[in-house]
Amino acid sequence: MFSFLSKKKTDPAKELKGALGDFTLPSFSKADIELLRLIRDLDSTASDIAEVLELDPGLSVKLLGLANSAAFTPSHEIRSVSQAIALVGLSQLESLVMSATLRKGVPPCTHDKLSSEDFWKTSALRGVLARDISTKLCPAQKMVCFTAGFLQDFAIPFLLSQRQDDYLPIIDAWHAGDATICDQEREKFGFDHAQVATWIANEWDLPEGLASAIGGHHRPDDDDYDCPLPVSLVANLSTSEQSLEQFKTVLQAHIDEEDIAPLLDSARESASELARFMA
């Protein structure tokens, strides 16, 4: 069990059952687990990772497409998985693998204000922006910022699927700007999607640092979580122009003003490419 859950004296399996009922979580395949293990192993080479990745032709094609996209503008065509890994980097590769796995198991979003397409586009934008902001604020946390930014809301589709009657009004009120989604979730259920995500992450045996960053993305002042600042900064971001304009004001407290517009433009382009290859 994660240490931050132990501190809270939380039984994640029990809490998850209370949140999602008898829903059976999708499982990572052995190949997925081995691939993620290799990606996180500092001693692994691109060839080691490529050997396992090539067992999944669909994922290999997505990776090669991403590496040859405008997001990375390679000087020559990338034809091998090893070359693609070296160009894209382990942070984005981990998110690509996780997203591919999650999308096979995460329930689809069918709400008229929260489609699966919009959900994953927003996730991609948050991940890219958290990564890009981290290069200025906390470069050593670049990998966890990307992945935590990308995955911070992945519990929402589970809650929408399993508690639809109670959760649909929360989605409506959230999009109407009546209250934050976490405040509404806590009032209705006694927990929020960030907590549910940590319980799922515990069941999946994801890295504790990643789970803690996801769990604290709406709680930047909670010392029980270790959430990098870039992850919490993007927590309420959406792809709408209004949200992006408001986000510029948020960034002014952390980044030089002349750097903000180029950072956002670059992130939007990269996120668009990433979302397309994750579809």
FIMAR-624899 format. One record per residue (C-alpha): x, y, z; residue in one letter. Coordinates in nm, 4 decimals. Layout:
# FIMAR-624899
+----------+----------+----------+------+
|     east |    north |       up | type |
+----------+----------+----------+------+
|        X |        Y |        Z |    a |
...
+----------+----------+----------+------+
***
This chain:
# FIMAR-624899
+----------+----------+----------+------+
|     east |    north |       up | type |
+----------+----------+----------+------+
|   0.0000 |   0.0000 |   0.0000 |    m |
|   0.1192 |   0.3540 |  -0.0718 |    f |
|   0.2698 |   0.5256 |   0.2319 |    s |
|   0.0468 |   0.8326 |   0.1954 |    f |
|  -0.2593 |   0.6059 |   0.2101 |    l |
|  -0.1196 |   0.4336 |   0.5183 |    s |
|  -0.0811 |   0.7719 |   0.6873 |    k |
|  -0.4457 |   0.8404 |   0.6208 |    k |
|  -0.5305 |   0.4923 |   0.7543 |    k |
|  -0.7096 |   0.4215 |   0.4279 |    t |
|  -0.7917 |   0.0741 |   0.2968 |    d |
|  -0.7807 |   0.1469 |  -0.0792 |    p |
|  -0.9522 |  -0.1766 |  -0.1849 |    a |
|  -1.2399 |  -0.1163 |   0.0574 |    k |
|  -1.2706 |   0.2495 |  -0.0388 |    e |
|  -1.2661 |   0.1634 |  -0.4084 |    l |
|  -1.5437 |  -0.0898 |  -0.3648 |    k |
|  -1.7455 |   0.1747 |  -0.1822 |    g |
|  -1.6885 |   0.4195 |  -0.4670 |    a |
|  -1.7435 |   0.1911 |  -0.7676 |    l |
|  -1.9470 |  -0.0964 |  -0.6237 |    g |
|  -1.8845 |  -0.4379 |  -0.7758 |    d |
|  -1.7162 |  -0.2958 |  -1.0838 |    f |
|  -1.4151 |  -0.5027 |  -1.1887 |    t |
|  -1.1156 |  -0.2930 |  -1.2816 |    l |
|  -0.9479 |  -0.3682 |  -1.6130 |    p |
|  -0.6127 |  -0.5369 |  -1.5681 |    s |
|  -0.2841 |  -0.4511 |  -1.7323 |    f |
|  -0.1561 |  -0.7362 |  -1.9470 |    s |
|   0.1780 |  -0.8960 |  -1.8595 |    k |
|   0.3287 |  -0.7276 |  -2.1663 |    a |
|   0.2009 |  -0.3866 |  -2.0520 |    d |
|   0.3407 |  -0.4367 |  -1.7015 |    i |
|   0.6787 |  -0.5467 |  -1.8350 |    e |
|   0.6900 |  -0.2543 |  -2.0765 |    l |
|   0.6126 |  -0.0017 |  -1.8037 |    l |
|   0.8713 |  -0.1667 |  -1.5771 |    r |
|   1.1380 |  -0.1325 |  -1.8439 |    l |
|   1.0471 |   0.2294 |  -1.9144 |    i |
|   1.0965 |   0.3132 |  -1.5445 |    r |
|   1.4153 |   0.1083 |  -1.5095 |    d |
|   1.7117 |   0.3456 |  -1.5344 |    l |
|   1.9288 |   0.0618 |  -1.6616 |    d |
|   1.7014 |  -0.0187 |  -1.9579 |    s |
|   1.8122 |   0.0757 |  -2.3079 |    t |
|   1.5944 |   0.1855 |  -2.5970 |    a |
|   1.6611 |  -0.1552 |  -2.7546 |    s |
|   1.5388 |  -0.3368 |  -2.4413 |    d |
|   1.2172 |  -0.1369 |  -2.4449 |    i |
|   1.1722 |  -0.1684 |  -2.8208 |    a |
|   1.1985 |  -0.5473 |  -2.7998 |    e |
|   0.8901 |  -0.5626 |  -2.5789 |    v |
|   0.7072 |  -0.2744 |  -2.7458 |    l |
|   0.7312 |  -0.4387 |  -3.0876 |    e |
|   0.5122 |  -0.7220 |  -2.9546 |    l |
|   0.2262 |  -0.4708 |  -2.9777 |    d |
|   0.2086 |  -0.3680 |  -3.3475 |    p |
|  -0.0717 |  -0.1192 |  -3.2889 |    g |
|   0.1201 |   0.0670 |  -3.0215 |    l |
|   0.4383 |   0.0565 |  -3.2291 |    s |
|   0.2569 |   0.2215 |  -3.5193 |    v |
|   0.1213 |   0.4947 |  -3.2894 |    k |
|   0.4688 |   0.5603 |  -3.1526 |    l |
|   0.6255 |   0.5837 |  -3.4985 |    l |
|   0.3467 |   0.8144 |  -3.6123 |    g |
|   0.3997 |   1.0372 |  -3.3103 |    l |
|   0.7769 |   1.0471 |  -3.3602 |    a |
|   0.7335 |   1.1543 |  -3.7236 |    n |
|   0.4681 |   1.4147 |  -3.6423 |    s |
|   0.4964 |   1.7923 |  -3.6295 |    a |
|   0.5207 |   1.7684 |  -3.2524 |    a |
|   0.8787 |   1.6388 |  -3.2843 |    f |
|   0.9800 |   1.7587 |  -3.6339 |    t |
|   1.2509 |   1.4954 |  -3.6895 |    p |
|   1.5316 |   1.5858 |  -3.9294 |    s |
|   1.4744 |   1.2569 |  -4.1121 |    h |
|   1.2070 |   0.9887 |  -4.1202 |    e |
|   1.2018 |   0.7723 |  -3.8084 |    i |
|   1.1647 |   0.4111 |  -3.9164 |    r |
|   1.2581 |   0.2023 |  -3.6132 |    s |
|   1.0910 |   0.1753 |  -3.2742 |    v |
|   1.4276 |   0.2267 |  -3.1013 |    s |
|   1.4797 |   0.5543 |  -3.2856 |    q |
|   1.1249 |   0.6635 |  -3.2002 |    a |
|   1.1830 |   0.5905 |  -2.8316 |    i |
|   1.5018 |   0.7957 |  -2.8301 |    a |
|   1.3277 |   1.0903 |  -2.9989 |    l |
|   0.9975 |   1.0900 |  -2.8105 |    v |
|   1.1528 |   1.0247 |  -2.4701 |    g |
|   1.0509 |   0.7988 |  -2.1859 |    l |
|   0.8001 |   1.0421 |  -2.0342 |    s |
|   0.5819 |   1.0579 |  -2.3438 |    q |
|   0.6371 |   0.6883 |  -2.4142 |    l |
|   0.5111 |   0.6008 |  -2.0663 |    e |
|   0.2014 |   0.8157 |  -2.1171 |    s |
|   0.1426 |   0.6632 |  -2.4600 |    l |
|   0.1614 |   0.3115 |  -2.3141 |    v |
|  -0.0557 |   0.4016 |  -2.0169 |    m |
|  -0.3134 |   0.5807 |  -2.2274 |    s |
|  -0.3348 |   0.2912 |  -2.4709 |    a |
|  -0.3883 |   0.0535 |  -2.1803 |    t |
|  -0.6311 |   0.2822 |  -2.0002 |    l |
|  -0.8377 |   0.3506 |  -2.3101 |    r |
|  -0.9014 |  -0.0220 |  -2.3418 |    k |
|  -1.0442 |  -0.0298 |  -1.9893 |    g |
|  -1.1655 |   0.3198 |  -1.8995 |    v |
|  -1.5400 |   0.3455 |  -1.9645 |    p |
|  -1.6269 |   0.5798 |  -2.2521 |    p |
|  -1.7617 |   0.9255 |  -2.1731 |    c |
|  -2.1006 |   0.9656 |  -2.3406 |    t |
|  -2.2245 |   1.2808 |  -2.1679 |    h |
|  -2.3098 |   1.5611 |  -2.4101 |    d |
|  -2.0694 |   1.7920 |  -2.2227 |    k |
|  -1.7974 |   1.5292 |  -2.1704 |    l |
|  -1.7223 |   1.3123 |  -2.4712 |    s |
|  -1.4320 |   1.0684 |  -2.4742 |    s |
|  -1.2663 |   1.2715 |  -2.7489 |    e |
|  -1.2809 |   1.5934 |  -2.5478 |    d |
|  -1.1754 |   1.4149 |  -2.2293 |    f |
|  -0.8556 |   1.2772 |  -2.3840 |    w |
|  -0.7782 |   1.6028 |  -2.5682 |    k |
|  -0.7944 |   1.7879 |  -2.2375 |    t |
|  -0.5822 |   1.5186 |  -2.0733 |    s |
|  -0.3181 |   1.5534 |  -2.3443 |    a |
|  -0.3092 |   1.9336 |  -2.3097 |    l |
|  -0.2678 |   1.9131 |  -1.9326 |    r |
|   0.0093 |   1.6578 |  -1.9640 |    g |
|   0.2043 |   1.8562 |  -2.2226 |    v |
|   0.1644 |   2.1835 |  -2.0349 |    l |
|   0.2644 |   2.0285 |  -1.7018 |    a |
|   0.5740 |   1.8897 |  -1.8749 |    r |
|   0.6639 |   2.2190 |  -2.0431 |    d |
|   0.6091 |   2.4226 |  -1.7270 |    i |
|   0.8236 |   2.1768 |  -1.5325 |    s |
|   1.1190 |   2.2444 |  -1.7640 |    t |
|   1.1193 |   2.5975 |  -1.6209 |    k |
|   1.0174 |   2.5296 |  -1.2600 |    l |
|   1.1328 |   2.1770 |  -1.1711 |    c |
|   1.3217 |   2.0029 |  -1.4548 |    p |
|   1.3998 |   1.6929 |  -1.2472 |    a |
|   1.0260 |   1.6200 |  -1.2195 |    q |
|   0.9560 |   1.6447 |  -1.5912 |    k |
|   0.8519 |   1.2806 |  -1.6342 |    m |
|   0.6112 |   1.2625 |  -1.3409 |    v |
|   0.4635 |   1.6030 |  -1.4331 |    c |
|   0.3800 |   1.4843 |  -1.7833 |    f |
|   0.2234 |   1.1574 |  -1.6738 |    t |
|   0.0396 |   1.2963 |  -1.3702 |    a |
|  -0.0917 |   1.5899 |  -1.5721 |    g |
|  -0.2147 |   1.3523 |  -1.8374 |    f |
|  -0.3751 |   1.1012 |  -1.6006 |    l |
|  -0.5016 |   1.3261 |  -1.3201 |    q |
|  -0.8709 |   1.2919 |  -1.4124 |    d |
|  -0.8771 |   0.9302 |  -1.5318 |    f |
|  -1.1128 |   0.8270 |  -1.2464 |    a |
|  -1.3918 |   1.0544 |  -1.3723 |    i |
|  -1.5132 |   0.8149 |  -1.6463 |    p |
|  -1.5306 |   0.5348 |  -1.3874 |    f |
|  -1.7465 |   0.7464 |  -1.1573 |    l |
|  -1.9638 |   0.8614 |  -1.4458 |    l |
|  -2.0136 |   0.5006 |  -1.5543 |    s |
|  -2.0857 |   0.3538 |  -1.2109 |    q |
|  -2.2760 |   0.6433 |  -1.0497 |    r |
|  -2.4379 |   0.7972 |  -1.3544 |    q |
|  -2.7596 |   0.9244 |  -1.1919 |    d |
|  -2.5691 |   1.1000 |  -0.9154 |    d |
|  -2.2731 |   1.2048 |  -1.1285 |    y |
|  -2.4473 |   1.3587 |  -1.4292 |    l |
|  -2.5726 |   1.6584 |  -1.2245 |    p |
|  -2.2168 |   1.7107 |  -1.1002 |    i |
|  -2.0880 |   1.7219 |  -1.4584 |    i |
|  -2.3649 |   1.9681 |  -1.5527 |    d |
|  -2.2919 |   2.1976 |  -1.2589 |    a |
|  -1.9177 |   2.1763 |  -1.3214 |    w |
|  -1.9532 |   2.2881 |  -1.6818 |    h |
|  -2.1960 |   2.5613 |  -1.5805 |    a |
|  -1.9300 |   2.6977 |  -1.3467 |    g |
|  -2.1486 |   2.6627 |  -1.0375 |    d |
|  -1.8806 |   2.4925 |  -0.8251 |    a |
|  -1.5583 |   2.2986 |  -0.8553 |    t |
|  -1.6004 |   1.9336 |  -0.9416 |    i |
|  -1.4090 |   1.8213 |  -0.6307 |    c |
|  -1.6293 |   2.0256 |  -0.3957 |    d |
|  -1.9386 |   1.8715 |  -0.5499 |    q |
|  -1.7990 |   1.5187 |  -0.5368 |    e |
|  -1.6998 |   1.5522 |  -0.1717 |    r |
|  -2.0383 |   1.6941 |  -0.0792 |    e |
|  -2.2249 |   1.4176 |  -0.2625 |    k |
|  -2.0037 |   1.1143 |  -0.1957 |    f |
|  -1.7561 |   1.2055 |   0.0758 |    g |
|  -1.4640 |   1.1571 |  -0.1653 |    f |
|  -1.3457 |   1.3016 |  -0.4965 |    d |
|  -1.2074 |   1.1715 |  -0.8258 |    h |
|  -0.8477 |   1.2367 |  -0.7220 |    a |
|  -0.8868 |   1.0047 |  -0.4238 |    q |
|  -1.0533 |   0.7396 |  -0.6385 |    v |
|  -0.7617 |   0.7635 |  -0.8811 |    a |
|  -0.5145 |   0.6887 |  -0.5999 |    t |
|  -0.7164 |   0.3838 |  -0.4945 |    w |
|  -0.7156 |   0.2572 |  -0.8533 |    i |
|  -0.3436 |   0.3340 |  -0.8857 |    a |
|  -0.2808 |   0.1263 |  -0.5733 |    n |
|  -0.4696 |  -0.1679 |  -0.7212 |    e |
|  -0.2686 |  -0.1362 |  -1.0430 |    w |
|   0.0599 |  -0.1053 |  -0.8536 |    d |
|   0.1524 |   0.2192 |  -1.0283 |    l |
|   0.4523 |   0.4174 |  -0.8970 |    p |
|   0.3751 |   0.5833 |  -0.5635 |    e |
|   0.5181 |   0.9171 |  -0.6759 |    g |
|   0.2798 |   0.9227 |  -0.9704 |    l |
|  -0.0198 |   0.8268 |  -0.7547 |    a |
|   0.0670 |   1.0942 |  -0.4989 |    s |
|   0.0966 |   1.3605 |  -0.7699 |    a |
|  -0.2437 |   1.2619 |  -0.9103 |    i |
|  -0.4031 |   1.2451 |  -0.5650 |    g |
|  -0.2830 |   1.5921 |  -0.4731 |    g |
|  -0.3545 |   1.7804 |  -0.7945 |    h |
|  -0.6483 |   1.9625 |  -0.6324 |    h |
|  -0.4754 |   1.9761 |  -0.2905 |    r |
|  -0.1484 |   2.1678 |  -0.3437 |    p |
|  -0.1265 |   2.2576 |   0.0270 |    d |
|  -0.1877 |   1.9057 |   0.1602 |    d |
|   0.1455 |   1.7769 |   0.2945 |    d |
|   0.0247 |   1.4162 |   0.2722 |    d |
|   0.0620 |   1.4362 |  -0.1055 |    y |
|   0.3695 |   1.5153 |  -0.3106 |    d |
|   0.2256 |   1.6948 |  -0.6107 |    c |
|   0.4634 |   1.9023 |  -0.8249 |    p |
|   0.3449 |   2.2579 |  -0.8816 |    l |
|   0.3018 |   2.2213 |  -1.2625 |    p |
|   0.0531 |   1.9364 |  -1.2091 |    v |
|  -0.1634 |   2.1395 |  -0.9716 |    s |
|  -0.1426 |   2.4448 |  -1.1990 |    l |
|  -0.3123 |   2.2587 |  -1.4869 |    v |
|  -0.5730 |   2.0894 |  -1.2648 |    a |
|  -0.8656 |   2.3058 |  -1.3788 |    n |
|  -0.7527 |   2.3680 |  -1.7352 |    l |
|  -0.9713 |   2.2835 |  -2.0341 |    s |
|  -0.9212 |   2.3253 |  -2.4071 |    t |
|  -1.1629 |   2.6199 |  -2.4337 |    s |
|  -1.0269 |   2.9598 |  -2.5334 |    e |
|  -1.1735 |   3.1124 |  -2.2171 |    q |
|  -0.9926 |   2.8607 |  -1.9968 |    s |
|  -0.6639 |   2.9149 |  -2.1788 |    l |
|  -0.6931 |   3.2923 |  -2.1409 |    e |
|  -0.7558 |   3.2537 |  -1.7681 |    q |
|  -0.4596 |   3.0171 |  -1.7489 |    f |
|  -0.2280 |   3.2885 |  -1.8817 |    k |
|  -0.3063 |   3.4902 |  -1.5689 |    t |
|  -0.2269 |   3.1895 |  -1.3492 |    v |
|   0.1097 |   3.1427 |  -1.5190 |    l |
|   0.2121 |   3.5067 |  -1.4720 |    q |
|   0.2875 |   3.4310 |  -1.1071 |    a |
|   0.5364 |   3.1607 |  -1.2066 |    h |
|   0.6771 |   3.2278 |  -1.5546 |    i |
|   0.8084 |   3.5381 |  -1.7310 |    d |
|   0.5212 |   3.6990 |  -1.9191 |    e |
|   0.7007 |   3.6999 |  -2.2549 |    e |
|   0.7422 |   3.3204 |  -2.2331 |    d |
|   0.3763 |   3.2405 |  -2.1736 |    i |
|   0.2267 |   3.2797 |  -2.5226 |    a |
|   0.5003 |   3.0745 |  -2.6976 |    p |
|   0.4714 |   2.8056 |  -2.4299 |    l |
|   0.0937 |   2.7781 |  -2.4742 |    l |
|   0.1120 |   2.7769 |  -2.8537 |    d |
|   0.3748 |   2.5028 |  -2.8546 |    s |
|   0.1844 |   2.2980 |  -2.5965 |    a |
|  -0.1416 |   2.3167 |  -2.7874 |    r |
|   0.0255 |   2.1921 |  -3.1040 |    e |
|   0.2043 |   1.9088 |  -2.9247 |    s |
|  -0.1099 |   1.8092 |  -2.7337 |    a |
|  -0.3147 |   1.8015 |  -3.0534 |    s |
|  -0.0639 |   1.5665 |  -3.2140 |    e |
|  -0.0445 |   1.3516 |  -2.9018 |    l |
|  -0.4232 |   1.3212 |  -2.8713 |    a |
|  -0.4499 |   1.2265 |  -3.2380 |    r |
|  -0.2063 |   0.9401 |  -3.2024 |    f |
|  -0.3660 |   0.8213 |  -2.8810 |    m |
|  -0.7126 |   0.8008 |  -3.0395 |    a |
+----------+----------+----------+------+
***
